[in-house]
Amino acid sequence: MSSAVGFNNLSSRTDVAIIGGGPAGAATALALKRAGRTVVIIERLDSIRPRVGETLPPGARLPLESLDLWPEFVNDGHMPSVGNRSAWGSDDLVDRDFIFSPYGSGWHLDRQRFDQMLQDAAVAAGVILIRRTSLTNFESLPGEGWRLQLNGPAGSSSVTTRFVVDASGRSAVFAQHHGIKRHLLDRMVGVAGWLEAGSEGPTRDRFTLVEAVESGWWYSALMPDGKLVVVYLTDADLASQRKLRSQDNWLALLRQTRHTWRRVESHGYRLNGPTEIVAANSSFLDEVTGDSWLAVGDAAAAYDPLSSQGILTALETGLNAAPAINACLNGDQGALQEYAAYSKRISIDYLSSHLAYYAIERRWPHSTFWERRHTRRVQAPSQRAVALSAG
């Protein structure tokens, strides 16, 4: 199914305009369309691009069922994940098996296929998806919403909308242009490589493997196509110091690991193509709602990959945002305050669990990476100062 339409097919007025067509934007759009709203997604890319592999926790079944997408997801070729295996706080591996989860297994995703499923479902429901189009400016229309200035293949255009959803990821384009401050908890990046199996074929090990090392940690998982995605997580300045854009330097660091390298070497995995550097910081907006707008997914709060909560939170915030938007458009302004309170709660809960988990690892007390995570002070949502200390 083609999920893109030309800008000329877009009405100049809509109930809700969503900036960004990732999981958070698509979930919000689908839920709003099913509530009877006119919705347009404004997506800057021309197609869904390959993404670093990601594992969905078992609890992701709930939002997918709420979106009526669970059967389609199960039949879409993603790979079940049996659990997490980690060397964190010691050299020994500890397993957390999903067999005890009431929702079944987790899932190693084909991200392109997953994102396409969500976009196609939104378009099939009647959402208008505009590709290769970016927000360039906007103006408030008192009592009417917003006029968005856009730039796409046909040049400059505009759309008037009663409500705006910022689903533009960590860039939070609408919110930050609106003057909302974004707080960075850290400046972590991931340096990712995709490895092809040797002649013996891919590993049968379907655990997600996490291994802490002196200057960061490694993540690896088997993908549905048999490749092994391996990501080194560290701070941006430390990655630069080690010149990790170099494949040779990245591989040399990989060989210094214990468990991750054993996984790679045991099946003859070899790096296939260049490595990629991706943002992996924890960050959040000071305010996630305003006059006729709100933020969802990574635009509202972006989480450390260690939590495996990125896509799950994207879906859940979309499902919580849709009824709040619908109520707001019906005249209930308090609905946005309830959404803001919900967003604040999950961010504060995340900050607490994030601190606790990093506090477990104490093997390298003089490591810059770990020292940064054991004592710090951040500004929590809604300007509430929170001191974080793992001392």
C-alpha positions, -999 to 999 in steps of 0.1 A, spaced: 0 0 0 13 34 -9 11 56 22 20 90 6 -2 115 -11 6 147 -29 3 180 -11 -24 191 -35 -47 164 -21 -45 180 14 -74 202 26 -62 236 38 -80 229 71 -78 200 95 -86 192 131 -51 179 139 -17 182 122 10 158 134 46 167 128 64 134 124 53 100 111 72 76 134 55 53 159 43 80 182 29 102 154 13 73 136 -3 59 168 -17 93 177 -31 98 142 -47 64 141 -64 68 174 -76 103 165 -90 92 131 -109 64 147 -124 90 171 -137 109 140 -111 136 136 -95 148 104 -58 143 107 -27 150 86 8 137 93 36 159 80 67 138 75 100 152 63 114 120 49 104 105 15 103 69 28 109 49 60 146 45 65 165 15 80 169 20 118 191 4 144 174 -28 156 152 -25 186 136 -50 210 100 -45 221 92 -57 257 63 -81 261 41 -54 275 40 -38 240 12 -62 232 -13 -39 252 -9 -8 231 -8 -28 198 -41 -45 209 -56 -11 217 -47 0 181 -62 -32 167 -28 -41 152 -18 -71 173 -27 -99 148 -11 -80 120 21 -74 141 23 -111 150 21 -121 113 45 -95 101 77 -115 105 93 -100 136 115 -123 157 104 -134 192 128 -124 220 131 -148 249 146 -124 274 175 -102 284 210 -113 293 234 -89 309 268 -85 325 261 -55 346 278 -49 379 299 -80 375 315 -102 348 289 -128 353 259 -131 329 224 -128 345 193 -139 325 159 -124 328 136 -147 309 103 -135 295 87 -169 301 71 -154 333 56 -125 315 18 -126 312 21 -111 277 44 -137 262 77 -130 245 94 -98 236 102 -90 200 133 -82 179 119 -58 154 124 -51 117 120 -14 123 112 -5 87 84 -31 86 71 -20 120 69 17 112 54 9 78 27 -11 94 17 18 117 17 43 89 -3 21 65 -29 15 92 -32 52 98 -36 59 60 -61 30 56 -82 46 84 -82 79 64 -53 99 78 -35 120 52 3 114 51 24 140 34 60 131 27 91 151 20 76 181 37 90 201 66 76 227 90 93 260 83 72 284 104 39 288 122 16 314 136 -11 313 163 -47 320 152 -65 330 184 -95 308 189 -88 289 157 -55 270 163 -25 274 141 -14 282 105 16 260 97 40 271 69 54 241 51 80 233 25 77 203 2 84 191 -33 60 216 -48 74 245 -28 59 265 1 24 258 13 3 262 44 -23 244 64 -46 256 91 -52 232 120 -71 234 153 -44 214 171 -7 205 166 10 173 178 48 174 180 60 139 171 93 150 156 115 130 179 144 144 199 145 175 178 110 185 191 107 209 162 75 226 171 80 228 208 115 241 207 106 267 180 78 276 204 105 284 231 101 253 252 134 243 268 147 207 263 167 192 292 196 168 284 203 142 311 234 131 292 250 132 257 251 95 250 253 81 214 252 47 200 278 35 174 260 7 156 272 -20 132 253 -47 113 271 -80 112 265 -109 87 268 -145 100 295 -168 87 291 -201 69 276 -218 100 246 -195 98 232 -170 124 231 -177 161 200 -193 176 204 -172 207 174 -149 209 184 -131 240 192 -94 240 227 -91 254 239 -61 274 275 -59 286 290 -30 306 326 -20 299 349 7 313 337 35 291 302 26 283 282 -6 274 274 -29 245 240 -40 232 235 -68 207 205 -86 193 196 -110 165 175 -94 138 147 -111 118 169 -112 87 196 -131 106 220 -102 110 234 -93 144 230 -56 154 258 -46 177 258 -11 193 284 5 215 269 31 239 291 59 252 291 97 255 296 117 224 329 132 235 343 98 245 333 84 211 351 113 194 382 108 215 383 71 204 376 80 168 348 55 166 337 67 132 365 44 121 354 8 116 388 -5 127 387 14 160 351 2 166 361 -34 159 392 -32 181 370 -20 210 345 -48 203 373 -74 205 381 -62 240 346 -73 252 341 -107 268 306 -118 262 297 -97 232 328 -107 212 322 -144 221 287 -140 206 302 -124 175 331 -148 170 312 -180 177 292 -177 145 318 -160 124 299 -127 123 316 -100 101 308 -63 99 287 -56 68 291 -20 57 299 12 77 290 18 113 264 45 121 263 70 150 228 76 164 215 97 192 209 78 225 206 105 251 180 109 278 162 142 274 128 157 279 108 189 273 102 213 302 65 215 291 48 189 269 15 208 264 5 244 255 -23 263 238 -37 238 213 -6 216 211 12 187 228 42 165 223 44 127 222 71 100 220 107 111 219 97 147 213 82 148 249 108 125 265 136 104 250 148 74 270 181 56 273 181 24 251 189 4 282 153 8 293 139 -8 261 110 16 265 114 39 235 88 24 211 65 12 239 64 48 253 59 62 218 28 40 214 15 46 249 19 84 248 1 84 214 -28 65 229 -30 88 259 -26 119 238 -55 111 214 -84 112 240 -69 144 256 -68 161 222 -103 150 213 -116 163 247 -97 196 242 -113 201 208 -146 195 224 -139 223 249 -123 205 278 -91 223 285 -84 203 316 -77 172 294 -43 187 284 -34 192 320 -42 156 327 -19 146 298 8 168 311 6 152 346 7 118 330 38 127 310 55 142 341 48 110 361 64 87 336 94 109 332 100 111 369 96 73 372 121 69 344 146 92 360 144 72 393 148 38 376 175 51 353 196 63 382 191 30 402 202 8 373 233 28 365 242 28 403 246 -10 402 277 -8 381 307 2 403 336 -17 388 352 15 373 351 43 399 375 65 379 358 61 345 345 93 331 314 76 317 304 60 349 313 89 372 290 111 352 261 88 359 268 83 396 263 119 406 245 146 387 217 171 390 190 176 364 160 197 359 129 175 359 97 183 339 77 214 348 108 231 363 109 208 393 146 204 403 156 169 412 189 159 426 202 126 413 229 110 434 240 74 434 265 79 461 
